[in-house]
């Protein structure tokens, strides 16, 4: 009825890189991949892991949309991984992730049919993953957890100031809600300062005009 999605060996390498990180952070044991192929996603995760090892940074990993860079979750809410689907599972996601309204059938393995809804990025509307809304009993542990596609997300270690998020270069940084709020606050302060200076200038001009009239 529904074909099972084939797993790209390159994406499996990316998946195993995530597993290595969480083995260190959460004392969990995962299998490492023997594949030597490299992909764009693997390079981004390699940068994250190498930076974390060099700086001995113990901060959590933040997951962001691979397209618009909005934060979608973090490793604090880590719930597991899905090897066959190349996904990670989180218990919580940020408000930047929208949950679809329409259920659709999804086949997991042979004769195992579930219902899922899509997870959509609020910023760019990219489909990031899924939520299982109905499952057979053997898959109850997946129900209502947030399953994100490794291929559609990027990541960085919180607190690594020099972190390069993508292969495009170090100038690209995640646009977080906190960052946007900070920029808006600074713009508001600048606007108030300009208005105050304009009012002060107006008062000075009025004073000069009064002095000229008295003369």
N, C-alpha and C positions, 0 to 999 in steps of 0.2 A: 504493500500500500504506500509506504513512504520509504524512500531510499536512505540508507545510512550514510552520513557525510564521511568521506574519506579523509584520513589524517595525513597532512603534508609532513614528511620527515623534518623539514626545516622548522615548521611550527612546533614540532615535538621538542626540538632543541630549545626553543624559547620557553616552552612550558617547564622544562627541566631546570633552566636558569632561575625561574621563579621559585622552584622547589628548593634549590640550593640556598637561596636567601632565607626562606622560611625555616629551613633546617637550623640555621644559625640563630634566627630571631626567636623561634618558638620551641626549640629542642625537639623537633619532629624529624623522623628519618624518612627520606624519600630516595627513590632510585635516580641515579644520574644517567644521562643519555650518552650513548657512544657515537652519535652522529656528529660529523665534523663540518656539515654544511652550515653556511652563515646566511642570514636574511636580514632585511632592514630592521625587523622587530628585535632580532637577536643582538644586533649591534647596539641598539638603544639600551637594552637590558644589560649588556656587557658593560657599558659605560657606567650604569648605576651601580652594579656590583663591584667593579674595580674601584670606583671612587669610595664606596662604603668601606672596602677592605683597607685601602690606603690611609684613610682618615680615621679608621677605627670608630666610625660614627654609629651610635646605637639608636638613632632616631628611627621612627617607623617609616615604612615605605608608603608613599602617597600614589594612588592610581589616578590618572587623568585621561580625558578623552584624547585619542590619538590624533584627532583632526583639529579641534578648537582649543585643546589644552585645559578645559575646565576640570577641576577636581571632581572625581566621581566616588571615591572611597579611599580607605587606607587599610594597612595590614593589621591594625588593632582589631578590626571586625572580621578578620580572616576566619573562614569556616571550612575550607578545604579546596580541593581541586578536582576537575573532571578530566581524566587522561584521554578518554575516547573522544571528547568534544573539544579538547584544547581550551578549557575554561577554568577560571578560578571562581570560588564561591565566597561571598561576603554576607555577613549577617545584617549589615546596614550599608546604605549608600547615602550620598549627599543629596540635597535638594536639586542638584543639577541633573539628576537622573529622573526621567518621567517614566511611569509605568503605563503601558498600553492598556486600552479598555477592552479590546477584542481578544477573546480566547481563540486559539487555533490548535489543531492536533499536531503532535510531535512524537515521532517514534524513537524510542531508546532501546536499541537491541532488537532481537527478533520477537515479534508479537507482544511488545510492551509499549502500549500507547498512552501518552500523557496529554494534558492540556497545558499550554503555556501562553504567556503574554510577553510582548517585547519590552525591553528596556531601551529607552531612547534618550539621547543627550539633549538637554534643554537648549544648549547653545547652537548646535549645528544639525540637530535632528538625525544624527547617525545612530543606527541600531547597534547598541553596545553588547547586548546579550538577552537574557530571558529570565522569567520567573515561572516556576512550575506551580500551577494552580490546582491541578488534579493529577494524582499519581497512584499507581498500584501500591500495595502495602510495602513491598520491598524497597520502594523508592521514596518512602515518606520523609526520609532525612533531607531530601532535596526540596521538599515543598516549602514555598514562600522564602527561600533563600535567593540571593541575587547572584545569578551566574553571568559573569562577564567574559566576553571573548578576548583571549590574549592578543589576537591579531588587531583588535580595534582599540586597544588602550596602550598608553605609555606609563612610565613610572619614574619617580625620583625619591631619594632618601631625604626626609625632612631634616633641615639644618645643614645640608651640604650646599653652601653658598656658591661654589664653583661648578655645580652640577650642569653638565650639558645634556639637555633633554632629548634632542634629536640629532641626526647627522647633519642637519642644516647649519648648526653652529651654536656657539655659547650665548649669542645675543637673545635667543628665543627663550622666554621664561613663561611659566604657567600664569594665566590670568585668573586669579582667585577672587572670590567675593570680598575678602579682606583687602586685597590690593585695590580693587575698584572703589571700595568704600573709602580707603585712605586717599585716593586721588580725588574723589568727589569732595571730601572734607577739605583738602588743600585748595581746591578750586573755589569752594565757598568762602574760605578765609581770604583768598586773594580778591574775590569779588567785593567782600565787605571792606577790605583795605582800600581798594580803588574808590569805592563809594564814599568812604570817610575822607579820603584825600580830595575828592571832587567837592565835597561839602565844605571842607576847610578852605579850599581855593576860592569857592564862591563867597565865603564870609570875608576873606581877605580883600577880594575885589570890591565887595560892598563897602568895606571900611575905607578903601582908597577913594572910592567915589564920593563918600560923605566928606572926606578930608578936602577933596577938590572943591566941593560945593561950598564949604565954609570959607575957603580962601577967596 
